Amino acid sequence: METFYLSRGDGRYLPTQHTAGPWNPDSQHFGPPSALLVRELESQPHSGDRALARVTVEILGPAPLSELTVTSEVVRSGRSVELLSATLAADDRVVARASAWRLAVGDTAEVSTTSIEPLPPVDECPEAAWPDAWHGGYLDAMEWRAVRGAVTSSGPAAVWARQRVALVDDETPSPLQRVFAVADSGSGVSQELDPRDWLFINTELTVHVQREPVGEWIGLDAATTVGPRGVATARSTLHDVDGPVGAGAQALLVRHR
């Protein structure tokens, strides 16, 4: 079955090789685990029309290619605003925690605004290339198109991406799950330093969502800023084919190899 995870029931999931990261084939790229946490958050019951407006994934350690357990809870309930949390564990070791604000949905279409231009159409963008030294796994499980910049060189870059495989079993991923399967790639897409010489370790991912995306393609327009004391920030604008849908950010530890 072509999927990132196989469900084992009772909140247990077995990762497939499609989750393997580009730098270490024994650990997962954190796109699929982030999407799995969002899936768990979305499963929390609610009344009325609500949407996840902000999700932060705290990465506490590598996610191995072994069975994972996912749990979630409502931390603070409310008629208009709720705080949710989810935990991802491997062998009783917590590898990630997510927190999310879930808000009551209203109609603000008449006053909605954005100053960000849509990305060029997917069919106008060529296939994206990755550095030869990077492993397949997750990278091969996604279809990539280059918009501007180049992933094989340093500097800001933009790409389109869509899943070639399901997230769990043969389910169709939700729109927000598709976003998180891509959002953690911001630091890799916009790398400022040669990964052969430098480590830039992602400690978290925060995504603010203004609207639910449509379609399978998610655009990622990213740039990384490296500070003078071993800390960097990767920022990205997330798109669908109609335009921007949200913004992502990652705090990075930078260290010479």
Backbone bond lengths (Angstrom), bond angles and torsions (degrees), N, CA, C in turn:
res aa  C-N    CA-C-N  psi(-1)  N-CA   C-N-CA  omega(-1)  CA-C   N-CA-C  phi
1 M - - - 1.469 - - 1.531 109.75 -
2 E 1.326 117.72 132.69 1.451 122.40 -178.72 1.530 109.30 -86.56
3 T 1.328 115.85 97.12 1.459 121.00 -175.50 1.523 109.60 -156.06
4 F 1.323 117.16 157.44 1.460 120.49 174.07 1.533 111.03 -74.67
5 Y 1.343 116.83 -37.81 1.456 120.96 -176.37 1.525 111.47 -135.76
6 L 1.323 114.36 145.94 1.456 121.90 171.03 1.525 108.31 -106.55
7 S 1.323 117.00 125.78 1.455 121.08 -178.78 1.522 110.16 -74.64
8 R 1.329 115.66 133.62 1.462 122.11 176.82 1.532 111.40 -111.29
9 G 1.317 117.68 6.24 1.453 122.49 179.73 1.513 112.69 81.63
10 D 1.343 116.43 159.84 1.470 122.74 178.89 1.526 112.63 56.21
11 G 1.325 117.15 37.66 1.460 120.84 177.62 1.512 114.96 74.57
12 R 1.340 118.08 16.00 1.458 122.06 -179.11 1.536 110.17 -106.14
13 Y 1.333 115.94 138.70 1.459 121.13 -176.20 1.526 109.52 -139.00
14 L 1.328 115.48 139.19 1.460 121.55 177.88 1.526 109.10 -105.53
15 P 1.344 117.99 116.51 1.467 119.92 178.58 1.524 111.26 -68.83
16 T 1.307 115.92 147.07 1.458 121.43 172.31 1.526 109.04 -100.33
17 Q 1.328 116.16 174.67 1.466 120.29 179.43 1.525 112.24 -64.17
18 H 1.326 117.31 -16.09 1.467 120.07 177.78 1.528 112.29 -65.07
19 T 1.333 118.26 -17.35 1.472 120.64 -179.78 1.526 112.57 -88.14
20 A 1.325 118.76 -9.03 1.463 121.81 -173.16 1.523 111.46 -61.70
21 G 1.335 115.89 137.68 1.459 121.53 -175.74 1.514 113.56 -79.67
22 P 1.327 117.69 164.58 1.471 121.48 -175.73 1.524 114.30 -75.58
23 W 1.343 117.56 -22.22 1.465 119.97 -177.03 1.522 112.65 -99.60
24 N 1.334 117.00 -29.18 1.459 121.36 -179.59 1.526 108.57 -139.52
25 P 1.321 118.04 107.20 1.469 120.12 -175.93 1.529 113.62 -67.98
26 D 1.346 117.59 -7.85 1.459 121.09 178.40 1.523 113.03 -91.73
27 S 1.321 117.19 -5.70 1.464 122.31 177.95 1.519 109.41 -124.73
28 Q 1.328 115.42 153.44 1.453 120.36 -177.92 1.528 111.95 -81.36
29 H 1.324 115.96 144.17 1.464 120.18 161.81 1.523 106.38 -63.81
30 F 1.340 117.81 141.43 1.459 117.58 -171.89 1.528 114.05 -83.72
31 G 1.332 117.58 7.84 1.462 119.35 171.31 1.519 112.02 -64.97
32 P 1.342 118.84 -56.05 1.464 119.36 178.69 1.533 114.36 -60.03
33 P 1.353 121.08 -45.16 1.464 118.57 176.67 1.527 113.39 -60.97
34 S 1.323 117.64 -36.00 1.470 120.55 177.69 1.527 109.98 -63.74
35 A 1.337 116.34 -43.57 1.464 119.89 178.27 1.527 111.08 -65.28
36 L 1.336 117.17 -35.87 1.466 120.52 178.42 1.528 110.70 -65.71
37 L 1.336 117.52 -39.46 1.464 121.06 175.93 1.527 110.68 -63.60
38 V 1.321 117.22 -41.29 1.467 120.48 178.04 1.524 110.16 -64.05
39 R 1.315 117.28 -40.78 1.469 120.22 176.51 1.524 110.38 -56.67
40 E 1.331 117.01 -42.34 1.455 120.79 179.36 1.532 110.98 -66.90
41 L 1.328 117.56 -41.07 1.464 120.80 177.26 1.521 110.76 -62.26
42 E 1.331 116.54 -41.10 1.462 120.40 179.98 1.527 112.16 -66.20
43 S 1.326 116.79 -21.95 1.465 120.08 -178.46 1.524 112.81 -78.43
44 Q 1.336 118.12 -11.48 1.462 120.35 179.43 1.530 109.64 -67.10
45 P 1.337 117.66 125.79 1.473 120.03 -178.33 1.523 112.19 -59.96
46 H 1.334 115.69 151.24 1.467 120.64 176.57 1.515 108.52 -155.68
47 S 1.303 114.34 160.59 1.465 120.17 176.28 1.518 108.86 -109.18
48 G 1.332 116.52 144.08 1.455 120.20 -179.28 1.520 111.62 77.31
49 D 1.306 115.67 -179.45 1.461 122.87 -178.02 1.522 108.90 -88.42
50 R 1.329 117.19 117.35 1.459 122.22 -177.64 1.520 110.32 -134.79
51 A 1.324 115.49 160.14 1.459 120.19 -178.64 1.521 109.69 -144.84
52 L 1.323 116.16 145.78 1.458 121.10 172.99 1.522 108.48 -75.48
53 A 1.336 115.90 119.48 1.462 120.84 -176.27 1.519 113.12 -99.27
54 R 1.328 116.08 -28.71 1.474 120.02 177.38 1.509 108.98 -148.17
55 V 1.322 116.18 130.97 1.461 122.03 176.08 1.520 108.36 -128.87
56 T 1.335 116.42 129.20 1.460 122.16 173.09 1.518 109.01 -116.65
57 V 1.320 115.61 127.57 1.462 122.09 176.06 1.524 107.60 -108.07
58 E 1.340 116.11 115.81 1.461 121.89 175.91 1.523 108.22 -92.40
59 I 1.330 116.82 120.49 1.461 121.89 -176.85 1.528 108.21 -93.18
60 L 1.318 116.28 111.77 1.462 122.16 -174.21 1.526 113.10 -97.99
61 G 1.300 116.90 -8.57 1.461 121.18 178.35 1.504 110.28 172.99
62 P 1.340 117.15 172.09 1.460 119.97 179.15 1.526 111.09 -62.03
63 A 1.322 116.22 145.07 1.460 121.79 174.60 1.525 107.70 -96.56
64 P 1.332 118.79 110.75 1.470 120.75 -176.98 1.519 111.91 -74.68
65 L 1.313 115.77 166.95 1.466 121.04 176.31 1.531 109.53 -88.24
66 S 1.331 115.42 52.12 1.457 122.32 176.42 1.518 108.01 -132.22
67 E 1.321 116.79 174.23 1.460 120.87 -172.53 1.528 112.28 -56.69
68 L 1.324 114.90 136.55 1.461 123.10 179.47 1.521 109.50 -116.66
69 T 1.328 115.19 150.97 1.458 121.65 174.44 1.522 108.55 -120.36
70 V 1.323 116.62 132.22 1.462 122.12 -178.12 1.526 108.96 -121.41
71 T 1.332 116.07 131.67 1.461 122.35 176.71 1.522 109.10 -133.87
72 S 1.331 116.74 160.06 1.462 120.38 178.51 1.516 109.96 -149.75
73 E 1.327 115.79 163.75 1.461 121.49 177.91 1.524 109.23 -156.98
74 V 1.339 114.87 161.44 1.458 121.47 171.54 1.526 106.94 -92.16
75 V 1.313 117.37 115.97 1.459 122.11 -178.82 1.519 110.94 -80.93
76 R 1.316 115.77 -41.84 1.465 121.63 178.90 1.512 108.19 -138.81
77 S 1.312 117.55 117.93 1.454 121.13 178.22 1.519 109.83 -92.82
78 G 1.317 116.65 161.08 1.462 121.18 179.15 1.510 110.69 -174.46
79 R 1.333 115.82 161.50 1.456 120.00 -179.34 1.520 112.34 -70.71
80 S 1.339 117.01 -29.89 1.463 120.83 -177.19 1.522 113.74 -119.35
81 V 1.334 116.54 -29.18 1.463 121.53 -174.22 1.518 109.32 -134.58
82 E 1.342 116.61 132.66 1.459 121.75 178.47 1.520 109.64 -133.32
83 L 1.340 115.84 145.17 1.458 121.86 173.52 1.520 108.42 -109.23
84 L 1.339 115.82 124.77 1.459 122.50 -179.75 1.519 109.91 -114.73
85 S 1.320 115.86 159.93 1.457 120.23 173.41 1.515 109.67 -142.80
86 A 1.330 116.52 155.24 1.461 122.72 177.57 1.518 108.48 -144.88
87 T 1.325 115.57 151.62 1.463 121.98 -177.36 1.522 109.67 -130.76
88 L 1.339 115.11 138.92 1.460 122.60 177.48 1.524 107.55 -118.05
89 A 1.329 116.95 123.11 1.464 121.01 -176.06 1.517 110.97 -129.67
90 A 1.338 115.32 150.51 1.461 122.91 174.69 1.527 107.65 -131.46
91 D 1.319 116.75 119.57 1.474 121.14 -178.94 1.525 111.62 52.99
92 D 1.320 116.34 46.30 1.471 123.63 178.63 1.527 113.09 67.63
93 R 1.316 118.14 8.08 1.467 121.86 175.21 1.522 108.19 -103.90
94 V 1.328 116.75 121.31 1.456 120.25 179.24 1.523 108.98 -74.31
95 V 1.339 116.56 122.50 1.458 120.62 -179.06 1.530 112.16 -103.00
96 A 1.333 117.13 -18.13 1.462 119.76 178.80 1.525 109.99 -160.74
97 R 1.323 114.92 148.64 1.463 122.12 172.37 1.521 108.13 -128.96
98 A 1.304 116.40 143.35 1.466 121.49 176.87 1.516 109.15 -123.59
99 S 1.328 115.67 141.33 1.459 121.26 170.03 1.518 107.81 -124.09
100 A 1.328 116.36 148.37 1.465 119.71 -174.82 1.518 110.30 -148.94
101 W 1.318 114.67 140.70 1.473 120.89 170.03 1.523 107.86 -97.52
102 R 1.334 114.92 124.93 1.457 121.83 176.90 1.525 108.28 -110.68
103 L 1.327 116.03 123.22 1.452 121.52 -171.92 1.524 111.18 -115.24
104 A 1.331 114.95 149.59 1.464 120.13 172.85 1.521 109.04 -66.98
105 V 1.323 116.14 138.46 1.469 122.17 -175.77 1.527 110.05 -92.46
106 G 1.333 116.04 137.19 1.460 122.40 174.43 1.512 110.16 -131.04
107 D 1.318 117.29 178.75 1.457 122.15 -178.47 1.525 109.66 -99.81
108 T 1.340 116.40 104.36 1.464 121.57 176.84 1.525 110.74 -121.84
109 A 1.337 117.33 21.89 1.468 120.92 -178.27 1.519 111.88 -58.03
110 E 1.318 116.72 -34.02 1.465 120.83 -176.33 1.524 112.15 -66.67
111 V 1.343 117.19 -25.76 1.467 120.04 -175.73 1.530 111.89 -117.53
112 S 1.326 118.75 9.88 1.460 120.47 -178.45 1.528 110.37 -68.30
113 T 1.344 115.71 144.40 1.461 121.69 -176.12 1.519 110.77 -138.63
114 T 1.325 116.49 155.51 1.455 123.52 167.87 1.517 108.52 -161.10
115 S 1.334 115.83 144.33 1.466 120.60 176.69 1.525 110.93 -107.38
116 I 1.320 116.71 6.84 1.466 121.63 -175.68 1.525 109.88 -97.31
117 E 1.316 115.97 128.76 1.458 121.43 -179.66 1.528 110.96 -75.44
118 P 1.333 117.85 145.50 1.475 119.93 175.07 1.523 111.02 -62.86
119 L 1.321 116.74 156.78 1.456 121.40 173.95 1.524 109.60 -75.98
120 P 1.331 117.78 157.83 1.470 120.02 174.81 1.518 110.94 -58.16
121 P 1.327 117.89 152.86 1.465 120.81 -179.87 1.530 112.12 -57.55
122 V 1.318 115.24 147.43 1.466 120.82 -178.09 1.522 111.59 -56.55
123 D 1.324 117.59 -42.58 1.471 119.91 -174.47 1.521 112.96 -70.83
124 E 1.330 117.41 -6.09 1.463 120.64 174.93 1.530 112.08 -96.17
125 C 1.332 117.42 -0.60 1.460 121.98 -173.49 1.528 110.35 -110.17
126 P 1.338 117.91 133.00 1.461 120.80 -179.01 1.530 111.91 -75.92
127 E 1.304 116.11 166.62 1.458 121.47 176.55 1.520 109.93 -61.82
128 A 1.329 117.01 136.61 1.463 121.42 -179.44 1.525 110.47 -83.30
129 A 1.337 115.48 148.02 1.464 121.41 177.42 1.524 109.41 -109.20
130 W 1.330 116.62 149.19 1.458 122.96 177.33 1.517 109.49 -117.02
131 P 1.340 118.50 156.08 1.473 120.21 177.30 1.527 111.66 -55.10
132 D 1.324 116.68 142.30 1.458 121.75 -175.67 1.527 112.53 -60.46
133 A 1.325 117.34 -30.84 1.463 120.78 -175.63 1.526 113.02 -77.29
134 W 1.344 117.99 -11.57 1.460 120.36 -177.85 1.529 109.49 -80.77
135 H 1.341 115.35 142.50 1.456 121.79 -178.62 1.529 110.70 -78.38
136 G 1.331 115.34 163.83 1.463 121.53 178.40 1.516 111.50 -76.63
137 G 1.348 117.59 -112.04 1.458 119.41 -179.64 1.509 111.66 62.15
138 Y 1.320 115.99 -116.14 1.463 121.54 -179.00 1.525 111.57 -56.23
139 L 1.323 117.64 -44.74 1.466 120.01 -177.13 1.523 111.40 -59.39
140 D 1.328 116.87 -39.35 1.460 120.52 179.55 1.528 112.52 -77.02
141 A 1.339 116.87 -21.31 1.466 120.86 -179.91 1.526 111.97 -80.04
142 M 1.330 116.48 -6.47 1.459 122.69 177.52 1.526 109.47 -116.08
143 E 1.311 116.29 147.62 1.465 120.93 171.50 1.518 107.66 -96.88
144 W 1.341 116.92 129.59 1.463 122.15 -173.24 1.521 110.68 -120.27
145 R 1.313 116.08 138.84 1.471 122.40 173.18 1.524 108.71 -127.35
146 A 1.324 116.84 135.99 1.467 122.03 179.97 1.520 109.93 -85.19
147 V 1.326 116.57 129.20 1.468 122.01 178.39 1.520 109.86 -100.31
148 R 1.309 116.71 -54.86 1.471 121.69 174.32 1.518 108.65 -157.19
149 G 1.342 115.55 161.18 1.449 119.52 -171.65 1.523 109.34 70.74
150 A 1.328 115.18 -176.08 1.470 119.49 -179.42 1.518 109.10 -143.13
151 V 1.309 115.95 129.48 1.459 120.57 179.16 1.521 110.92 -65.78
152 T 1.327 117.63 -23.47 1.458 121.77 -178.98 1.525 112.80 -82.04
153 S 1.324 118.13 -2.13 1.462 121.40 176.67 1.523 108.92 -134.30
154 S 1.333 116.94 170.35 1.457 120.58 -175.39 1.525 110.88 -80.93
155 G 1.326 114.73 158.06 1.461 120.52 174.98 1.517 113.09 114.86
156 P 1.328 116.37 170.91 1.470 121.05 178.92 1.523 110.84 -58.36
157 A 1.329 115.45 149.31 1.461 120.32 179.98 1.517 108.89 -155.87
158 A 1.325 114.95 157.10 1.460 121.27 176.88 1.523 108.80 -131.65
159 V 1.330 115.53 141.13 1.464 121.46 180.00 1.526 109.40 -139.61
160 W 1.309 115.33 158.58 1.459 123.18 163.22 1.511 107.45 -103.17
161 A 1.335 117.37 146.63 1.465 120.83 177.18 1.526 109.86 -147.42
162 R 1.327 115.98 147.42 1.456 120.43 171.25 1.521 109.10 -146.75
163 Q 1.315 115.54 150.96 1.451 121.49 -178.97 1.528 111.15 -70.70
164 R 1.319 116.05 132.83 1.460 121.51 170.28 1.528 110.47 -87.06
165 V 1.353 116.04 -18.91 1.463 121.42 -175.58 1.527 108.79 -125.26
166 A 1.323 116.29 163.56 1.468 121.04 176.70 1.527 109.96 -73.17
167 L 1.327 115.93 168.67 1.465 119.79 173.69 1.527 109.95 -83.36
168 V 1.326 116.51 -52.95 1.464 121.80 -179.89 1.533 108.55 -129.08
169 D 1.334 116.37 125.17 1.461 122.18 178.86 1.533 109.80 48.04
170 D 1.333 117.76 -128.36 1.464 119.45 -179.64 1.531 111.63 -110.01
171 E 1.344 117.25 22.00 1.465 120.90 177.17 1.525 111.00 -65.94
172 T 1.308 115.68 150.16 1.457 120.89 168.48 1.520 108.45 -83.54
173 P 1.347 119.15 123.68 1.466 119.89 -178.60 1.528 111.36 -62.48
174 S 1.327 116.17 146.72 1.460 120.16 174.06 1.521 109.06 -71.89
175 P 1.338 118.37 162.17 1.466 119.96 177.54 1.524 113.37 -54.30
176 L 1.337 117.40 -42.14 1.466 119.71 -177.87 1.528 111.50 -73.42
177 Q 1.290 117.58 -31.76 1.468 119.81 174.67 1.524 110.25 -62.84
178 R 1.335 117.14 -38.46 1.466 120.43 177.08 1.532 110.79 -62.59
179 V 1.332 116.97 -39.49 1.464 120.97 178.88 1.526 110.56 -60.49
180 F 1.337 116.68 -48.39 1.457 119.59 -175.32 1.518 113.12 -74.15
181 A 1.307 118.12 -22.28 1.458 119.94 173.46 1.526 111.41 -65.44
182 V 1.343 116.97 -21.73 1.466 122.56 -177.70 1.526 112.20 -105.92
183 A 1.337 118.31 -34.97 1.462 122.73 -166.93 1.516 114.09 -58.39
184 D 1.342 117.93 -32.96 1.462 120.24 -178.19 1.532 112.60 -71.01
185 S 1.323 117.77 -5.78 1.462 121.64 -179.56 1.525 112.89 -85.64
186 G 1.339 118.35 0.45 1.458 120.40 -177.01 1.514 113.44 -56.04
187 S 1.341 117.34 -44.34 1.467 120.29 -177.33 1.520 111.71 -69.96
188 G 1.334 118.12 -31.83 1.458 120.78 178.29 1.514 112.44 -75.43
189 V 1.331 116.11 -39.51 1.463 120.76 179.66 1.526 111.10 -64.82
190 S 1.345 117.13 -37.61 1.474 120.94 -173.37 1.518 112.19 -110.69
191 Q 1.326 117.79 32.24 1.464 120.90 -177.11 1.522 111.65 -55.73
192 E 1.327 116.08 134.59 1.464 121.99 177.67 1.522 111.92 -98.67
193 L 1.344 116.70 -13.96 1.463 121.35 -174.64 1.520 110.07 -126.41
194 D 1.311 116.53 151.05 1.453 122.30 179.44 1.530 108.95 -70.73
195 P 1.345 118.43 116.33 1.466 120.04 -177.74 1.524 114.06 -64.90
196 R 1.333 117.71 -11.80 1.457 119.74 174.37 1.518 111.20 -74.02
197 D 1.343 116.59 -23.17 1.466 121.38 -177.67 1.525 112.98 -111.06
198 W 1.343 116.48 -21.79 1.460 120.42 -173.48 1.521 112.02 -129.99
199 L 1.324 115.26 143.97 1.458 121.89 167.81 1.515 108.32 -95.80
200 F 1.327 117.84 134.23 1.466 121.16 168.93 1.519 106.73 -131.62
201 I 1.340 114.21 95.99 1.458 122.27 -168.97 1.517 109.99 -93.03
202 N 1.329 115.17 123.76 1.456 121.77 -179.15 1.523 109.69 -78.59
203 T 1.335 117.83 122.56 1.462 121.76 -179.62 1.521 113.06 -98.00
204 E 1.314 117.36 -18.89 1.471 120.74 -177.65 1.514 109.54 -164.95
205 L 1.319 114.36 167.26 1.465 122.51 173.42 1.524 107.71 -139.58
206 T 1.320 116.57 125.90 1.465 121.73 175.84 1.523 108.71 -121.12
207 V 1.320 115.91 128.59 1.466 120.96 179.14 1.520 108.93 -127.26
208 H 1.333 115.63 127.25 1.466 122.44 170.69 1.517 108.00 -102.69
209 V 1.320 116.15 131.53 1.460 121.63 -174.17 1.526 109.39 -116.49
210 Q 1.345 116.96 125.38 1.463 121.27 176.35 1.522 112.80 -92.62
211 R 1.324 115.87 -28.88 1.467 119.12 177.88 1.513 109.15 -157.17
212 E 1.314 115.44 157.16 1.454 121.32 178.32 1.521 109.31 -73.00
213 P 1.329 118.20 132.10 1.463 119.31 -179.61 1.522 111.89 -72.80
214 V 1.321 114.61 161.73 1.454 121.25 175.39 1.529 108.60 -118.04
215 G 1.328 116.58 149.05 1.450 120.53 177.00 1.520 113.36 81.58
216 E 1.339 115.32 178.64 1.457 121.78 -175.63 1.518 113.51 -90.30
217 W 1.327 117.72 -24.37 1.458 120.99 -174.62 1.522 111.03 -85.48
218 I 1.353 115.80 133.46 1.452 122.70 174.88 1.529 107.86 -119.59
219 G 1.319 116.49 127.73 1.456 121.63 177.81 1.516 111.08 -94.80
220 L 1.332 115.96 143.50 1.463 122.18 -178.95 1.521 107.98 -131.54
221 D 1.326 116.31 112.06 1.466 122.59 179.93 1.518 107.07 -112.14
222 A 1.337 117.14 104.16 1.463 120.92 -164.66 1.525 112.99 -124.67
223 A 1.338 114.88 152.93 1.463 122.58 174.14 1.523 108.03 -148.28
224 T 1.327 116.01 142.52 1.461 122.14 179.81 1.523 109.91 -115.56
225 T 1.332 115.95 135.32 1.467 122.69 174.63 1.521 108.27 -114.09
226 V 1.338 116.55 124.43 1.462 121.92 -179.75 1.522 108.94 -102.32
227 G 1.331 116.52 123.81 1.452 121.26 178.26 1.520 112.10 -84.72
228 P 1.354 117.68 176.74 1.465 121.46 -175.08 1.525 114.76 -83.86
229 R 1.346 118.72 -3.20 1.462 120.33 -173.26 1.537 112.86 -127.67
230 G 1.327 115.76 36.76 1.449 119.56 172.52 1.513 115.51 81.64
231 V 1.319 116.86 17.06 1.461 121.37 179.78 1.524 108.68 -125.66
232 A 1.319 117.17 137.68 1.462 121.99 177.57 1.522 109.39 -134.68
233 T 1.328 115.07 160.85 1.459 121.45 176.63 1.519 108.72 -130.47
234 A 1.330 115.58 127.12 1.462 120.94 172.98 1.525 107.97 -103.34
235 R 1.316 117.08 123.61 1.461 122.31 179.96 1.521 109.02 -117.07
236 S 1.310 115.89 142.73 1.457 119.29 -178.37 1.517 111.05 -143.76
237 T 1.330 114.96 148.56 1.460 121.95 168.31 1.514 107.54 -103.23
238 L 1.337 115.77 130.97 1.455 122.30 -177.60 1.520 109.68 -102.00
239 H 1.312 116.78 135.38 1.465 122.84 -173.81 1.517 111.09 -126.85
240 D 1.330 115.53 158.84 1.455 122.39 156.89 1.519 106.83 -118.77
241 V 1.322 118.25 -170.98 1.458 120.42 -175.14 1.525 112.88 -67.86
242 D 1.338 117.25 -14.61 1.464 120.39 179.39 1.516 113.64 -94.90
243 G 1.358 117.61 -10.69 1.451 119.58 -178.50 1.521 111.85 138.08
244 P 1.349 117.18 -167.10 1.464 120.38 -176.23 1.525 112.58 -67.78
245 V 1.339 115.33 143.16 1.462 120.93 178.06 1.521 112.24 -121.14
246 G 1.339 118.12 -16.50 1.458 119.60 -178.18 1.512 111.43 179.38
247 A 1.337 115.20 -173.83 1.459 121.76 -178.19 1.517 109.53 -136.96
248 G 1.328 116.05 142.11 1.457 121.55 178.94 1.511 111.21 -122.34
249 A 1.341 116.43 156.06 1.465 122.07 176.39 1.523 108.80 -148.96
250 Q 1.327 115.36 147.73 1.455 122.07 178.79 1.524 109.15 -137.35
251 A 1.322 116.74 133.39 1.465 122.29 172.52 1.523 107.97 -90.97
252 L 1.343 117.17 128.77 1.465 121.96 -173.58 1.525 110.99 -120.36
253 L 1.328 115.96 137.30 1.458 122.51 167.76 1.525 107.90 -88.29
254 V 1.329 116.94 124.98 1.469 121.16 -178.84 1.530 108.68 -111.49
255 R 1.336 115.62 129.69 1.458 119.99 -177.28 1.511 109.22 -151.10
256 H 1.348 116.89 139.46 1.459 120.80 176.69 1.524 108.72 -70.83
257 R 1.344 115.47 138.78 1.462 119.57 -179.84 1.546 110.69 -69.00
